[in-house]
């Protein structure tokens, strides 16, 4: 029986978005949370994690700790193109520069310094392909989102992903030693849409910070975030773009008020996030829609908030809505459930796994269906309380500690297989 490999040092690649970025802004979202939380858990197990990301400001140092006083995790800022003015779609042209930057940073690093390369998103997978070959270690890759899945589930007015991305993703699928899927559904998508080798695909669900996201008293949370005690509050958290579909929640709110006009003075639709993707092209998109629907005085639009404040918003909500057209998992949904919130989510992607039977899954994006699902919670206090109780219990399955242990198993298996083929 082969000896279990020891994992001492992992190189994580996150080319297009930094682990230091605020989730909910630009291209920062669940991927950023995944990288940060998995790195923390690995470091807590004595494993060094070095994260490589693109420099987007002259003020960013070449290397820095992920957090002040937190040992074991280093963030490297790599020059690749101008610091500002590049969007994610421009970055394929900078992958060679990013790879060259990594090689310069680590020119003196001996073979064996890293045990594994873990790349996040297809852009990082392209760089990881070369880095893993250079360091002669396995490449583990997490897609997070896939072009062929997204293109099949486009929101109205959204733009399909370019063919170059599909080609790039297919290349990464072919060369990676292991492909980490967030759910069984994503694993099947990798196999069916990208012809992935089933032996390479491993399901590792993401997690939630169960020490931070905990149930709490609604009225106290409302006081902290400035929501009146008797409000009916619907919450959306995420990037403001068609894929995430905050407009579905606004339209559902309008339908709710059409049926129940007496709710108007109490209804609050809180949307916390920053413009991203196609949303950047129309920065007044949501406010214009709210005005059109007669919801200007109902909409409370705010920027992304820190994690501790986010918990308070989720505790304060009557309903947390996740109406995305696709999610590889849906971290917002599981964070909301861990906070004891009632969740209504689209029945797409990984959301059925994240939500389970502890929330309501809506099979369409029709505002009428969403209004009915929301009304079934706000009109039935008993059902609302039961959903909140089940939500908090369901979330306990998804701690980041378990995610890290599964990741380590994947790393060890990839290293063991690589070594056996070299003997």
N, C-alpha and C positions, 0 to 999 in steps of 0.2 A: 504494500500500500504506500502511495507516494506521501511524502511529508507535507503537511499543510503549510503553504507559503506564508511568510510574515510580510505584511504590508507596512512599510515604514514611511513612505512619502508618495503623495499623489499630486500630479499636475492636473489642475482643472482649467478648462478653457471656456471663457465666456466672451467671445470676440465683440459682439454688438451691444452688450449692455453690462454695466459694472455692478458687482455685488454691493458697491457703496451707494448706488443710486436709490432714490425713493421709489418704491413700488407704486404704480398708478400714474407715473409720469413718463411720457415718451414711449420708449420700448421696454421700460422696466415693469415687471409684473411678477407672475408666479414663478418664472424661471429664476429671477433674482432671489426670491425667498428660498427656493429649492437649493440654490448654490450656497447661500449663507447658512441655512440651517443644517444641511448635510455636512458642510465643512466644520461647523461648530461641533457636531456630534463626533466626527472623525477625530478632531483635535482632542476632544475629551477622552478619547481612547488611545491617546499617545501617538497619533499619526499626524505627521506634518502635511499640511495642505498649502500648495502654492497656486494661486489663482491668477491667470493671465487675461487681461482685458485691454481694450483700446483706449489710449489716452484721448480725452475729449477737452482738456484744458491745460494750458501751460503751467497752471498752479499745481497740478497733480504730480507728486513725487514719483521717482522711478519705482520705488517699492514702499509699501506701508503696511502696518498691521490692519487687519479687518476692522478691529475696534481697539481703542486705547486700552492697554493692559491685558489684552487677550493674546496669549501666546499660542504659537503653533500654526497660525494662518497668516500668510503673506499675500498681499495683492500687488501684482506687477502691472504697471502701466506701460504699454508698448506703443510706440509711434507707428501710425499707419494712416497716412493721409492727413489732411488739415484737421485741426482739433474741432472746429465747428463747421456746420453747414452740410454735413453728410447725414443722410438718412439711411436706414437699414438697407434699402434697396440699392444704395450706392456702394455698399461694402464688398460685394464680390470682387470689385476691381482693386481692393486693398488687401486681399488675402495674402498675396505674395509678400507685400510689405510687412504685414503682421507676422508672417512666418519668419521672414528674415530678421525682424526685430527680436523675436524669441530666440532665434539661433545666436544672435549677437549677445544677448543677455546671458545666455548659458553656454557660451563657446567653450568654457573651460570645465564644464560639468562632465564628470566621468560617466561612462556607461554603467547602468545599475543604480545611478543616483535616484531616479524615479522608479517606482515599481509598476505604475500604471498611469495612463493618460485618460481622463474622463472629460469628454467634450459635451457641451450643451448647445443645442440648436445646430442646424446644418452648416452654418458658416464656420462654427468652431470645429465641426467634424472634418471639414476640409483641411483646416490647419492641423488638427489632431492626427490626421492620416499621415502627414509628413513628419510631425514631431515624434509620433510613436515609432515610425520606421527609423528615425535618426537615433532614438534612445533605445531601440530594440526592446520595446515593452508592448503590452497589449493596449489596444484602443477600446475603451468602453464608451458608448455613445448614448445620449438621451435626446430624442428628437424634440420633445415639448410640443411642437406643432408640425404638421406635415402638409405640404402644398396640395397633394392630391385629395386629402381629406377636406381641407379648407375650400378648395375650388368646387367640390361637390355640394357644399353647404353655404354658398355665398349669401350674404345679406343683400337686400335690394340696394342697388347703387354702389356696392363694393366692387373692387377690381380684382380679377383673378391673379393668382401668383404667376410669375413669369416662368416659361419653360426651363430657363437656366437653373432655377431653384429645384425643380423636379429632377433634373439631371444630376445636380449636385447632391441631392438627398439620396438618390439611387446609388451613386458612387460610394457614399459613406456607408449605406446599408451593406454594400458588398464587401468593403474592406474591414469593417469593424469586427473585433473579436467577440464583443458582446453588445447587444442592443437592449437597453432598458426601456420597457414599456410601463406606463403608469397604471394601466388596467388591462384586463383580458381583451377588451374590445380593441384597444390600441395595439396589442400584440397581434390580433387577427388582421388589423389594417396593415401592419408592417409586412405580414406574410402574404396577404392577398393583393395589396396594391403595389408593393415594392419587391415582391418575390424574395423576402428575407428567409434565410435558413432558419427553420423553427428551432433548431438546436442552439442557435445564437441568441434567441429572444427570451428574455427573463422579465417577469412582471415584478416590479418593486413599487408599491403605492407610495406616493409622497406622504408627508405628515403634517402635523399641526403642533404648535408650541402649547402643550397642554398645561404648562405652568402659567402661561400668560392669558390664553384664551379660556376663560372659565365663566360659568354662569354667575350672574349678579343681579341685584335688585333693579328693576326697570326704572322706577321713579328716581332713584339716586343717579343712575346713568343719564337720565333725561336732564336732570339738573346740571350735570357736568358738561353736557354738550349743548345746552341751551334750547331744549325742546320742551314745550309746555306739557304739563302732566296729563291733560285730557286729549292730547293729539292722537291722530291715527297716522303713524309714521311708517312709510315705505322707504326702504334703503337700497341703493345700488352702490357698489364699490368696485371701481375698476377704471381702465383706460377708456376715454371717450372716443369711441370709434364704432363704425357699423357692425363689426364682428361681435362686439360685446353687447350691442343692442339695448342701450339705455332708453332709446326711443320707444321700445316695446313697453317698458314700464310706464312711461309718460302717457302713451296711448291707452294703456290699461287703466291708468288713473282717471283719464278723461271719461272712459266708458263707465267706470265705477261711479263717478259723479253724475253722469247722465241718468243712472238708475237711482242714485241716492244723493240728490242735490243738497240735502241737509248736512252732508259730511263736509261740505266745502270749507267751512270756517275752521274745521279741525284737521283737515288733511294736510300732511307734509310729505312731499316727495323729495327725499334727500339723496343727492348724487355727489359722491366724493371721487374725484379723479381728474386727470389732466388729458388734454388732447393728444391723440396718438394716431398713427396710420392715416387713413383718409379723413379722420376727424380734424387733423391739422389744417387741411385745405379749407375747412368751413368752421372756423372757431366759434361762430355764433349759432351753430347748428341746433343745439338743444334749446337755447333760449328762444330762438325763432320758432321752434316747434311748440314750446310751452305757450308762447304768445298766440300762435295759431289755434291752439286747443283751449285757450282760456285758462291756462294754468300758471300764469306768471306769478301770481301771489301764492301759489301752492309749492312751486319749485324752490328748493334750497340747494343751490349749486356751490360746491366748495372744493378746494384742492385736496390732494391726498394728505392723509394724516399719519402720524407715527403709530407704531403698533399698539402702544398702551392706550392711546386715544381711540384707535379703531375698535378696541374691545368695548369701550364705553358706547360707541355708536351702535354696535351690534346688539348689545344688551338693551339699548333704548328702543330698538325697532320693533314694531308689530310684525313686520315681514321683511326679510332680506331677500331680494330678488336677484336671480342670476339668469338672465334671459339670453345668454350668448348663443350664437349660431353654431359654435363649436368650442369645446374645451377638452384638452387632453386629460385633465383631471377636474380642476375647479377648486383651487385652494381657498378662495373666498367662501365657497359654500361650506367647507369643512371647518374653517375658522369661525364662521357664523354659528354653526351647530355647536361647536365646542363652547361658544359663548352663551349657549342656551337660547338661540334665536330660532324662530320658525322660518324655514327656508322654502321658497318657491323657485324652482329651477327648470330650465329647458331640458327635455329628455333627449340629450345629445351627448356624444363623446363620452368623457369620463364622469359626467355629472351623475348618472345613475349609481355609479360606485361611490362617489363622494357623498351623495345625499342618502342613498339607500331607501329604506321605508320610513325614515325619520323626517321626511319632508314631503312636499308635493312636487311631482314631476309633470310638466305640461308638454304634451306631445306636439304642439304647434307654436307658432309665434303670433297667432291671432290675438289681438288685444281683448276680444270678447272672452276667449278661453282664459286669458291671464286675469281678467277682472273677476271671473267666476272663482278661480283658484284663490285669489287674494280675499274675496268676500267670504269664502268658506272658513277662513281663519279669523278675520276681524269680526265676523258676525257670531262666532261660536267660541266663547271664552273657554269652555271645557276642552274643545278640540285644540285650541291654541296652546293651552297649558300642557296637554298631552304631547303635542308635537315638540314643544320645547324640552320636555323631560326626555323624550326618546332621542332628540337631537344630541343632547349632551352625552347620553349613554353611547350612542353610535360613534361619536367622535373619538371616544377612548380607544378605539381600534387603530388609530392613525397617528400615534406619537412619532416624532422624528427619531427617537431612539430605535424603534423597530426598523425604520427606513435605513438608518445607518448600518444596522447589523446585517440587513439583507444586501446592502451595497458592498459591504466587506466580503460577504460570501461570493458575490459576483466577481469582485476583484480577485479573490483567491483562486476561484475556478478558472478565470482567464489566465492568470499567471501560471497556474499548474499546467494548463493545457499548452501554453506557449513553451514552457520548459520541456514538456514531454516530447514535443515535436522537434525540439532542438537537440535532444539526446541521441 
